[in-house]
Amino acid sequence: MVRVIADRMGALDRAWMVGLSRLVAPDWLDGALRAVTHAGGARATVGLSLLLVLLPGTRGLGLLVAVANALSHLAVQVLKRTVVRPRPHLLGGLDPLAHVPDAFSFPSGHTAAASAVVLTLLVAGHPLGLALLPLVPVVGASRVYLRVHYVTDVAAGFVLGLAGALAAHAMLP
């Protein structure tokens, strides 16, 4: 039963990706989404953690963000190497519009990292959490638009980021 559901979701994911690839978008959108997708990358998420650790009065928050990000990253890497779902371009016919970090698609690490960092800030009540909240869906959408992830990869990444944020808050009050 689980295999049937997974196969159907995979077919639906692929159909959405093929449909998206046929859309004609302005050149500026490609560039904008290539830029914003990096908000879920290691430089941005680890960098923000380090900045918070170094700023006076936010050391504990920085550590909390770092732990949430690390937990979500660990879960992402375990799942990527367990599920081994190939990225969209590896099935042919879909050229990625951005750098592809590895061969595994499920789940989206960029979405997980952006979610873990922003949701940790939000749960902590820090104003930066609310300010950065719009980045979470935009990073996720950018990963699909750039043809490096499927929609379900992004959804799973969001769940892992949320889990990382909640676990970090539970571990480090």
C-alpha positions, -999 to 999 in steps of 0.1 A, spaced: 0 0 0 28 24 9 46 16 -23 15 23 -43 10 57 -26 47 65 -32 45 56 -68 14 77 -74 29 107 -56 61 103 -76 41 103 -109 22 134 -97 54 151 -87 69 144 -121 38 156 -139 39 189 -119 76 193 -127 72 187 -164 43 211 -165 63 237 -147 92 233 -170 70 242 -200 60 275 -185 78 306 -199 90 329 -172 108 362 -174 146 360 -172 147 381 -140 126 354 -122 153 328 -129 179 351 -114 158 361 -84 150 326 -75 186 315 -80 196 342 -55 169 335 -29 174 298 -29 208 304 -12 189 316 19 184 279 27 221 271 20 248 264 46 265 298 42 233 317 51 219 294 78 252 286 95 263 322 91 231 335 108 237 310 136 273 322 141 262 359 139 237 353 166 262 335 188 287 364 184 262 393 190 257 404 226 225 391 241 217 365 214 243 338 222 217 313 235 194 320 206 223 314 182 231 281 198 194 271 196 193 280 159 225 260 153 211 229 171 178 231 152 197 234 119 220 206 128 192 183 138 173 190 106 204 185 85 212 152 101 176 140 94 179 152 58 211 134 51 199 101 67 167 103 45 185 112 13 207 81 17 179 59 27 152 69 2 178 76 -27 152 94 -48 169 107 -79 168 144 -87 144 155 -115 171 160 -141 184 124 -136 152 110 -150 158 129 -183 142 158 -201 145 184 -173 176 205 -171 182 220 -137 183 258 -135 207 259 -106 237 240 -91 227 205 -80 246 196 -48 241 158 -50 221 131 -68 195 127 -41 162 146 -42 143 136 -11 140 156 11 150 192 4 179 203 26 176 239 17 139 240 27 147 221 59 175 245 69 155 276 61 125 262 81 147 251 110 163 285 114 133 307 108 109 286 128 134 284 157 135 322 158 97 324 155 91 299 184 116 318 205 96 350 199 125 368 182 113 395 158 137 382 131 116 350 129 85 369 118 106 391 94 122 361 78 91 339 77 82 347 41 116 333 31 106 297 40 79 292 13 99 312 -12 130 290 -7 109 259 -10 92 272 -42 126 282 -56 139 246 -52 109 233 -73 111 262 -98 148 256 -103 141 219 -111 163 205 -83 135 192 -61 99 178 -64 71 193 -44 70 164 -19 108 169 -13 100 205 -3 71 195 19 92 169 37 120 194 41 96 218 58 84 191 82 120 182 91 129 219 97 99 222 119 108 191 138 144 204 142 131 237 156 107 220 180 133 195 191 159 222 197 134 241 219 126 210 238 163 201 243 175 237 252 149 256 272 
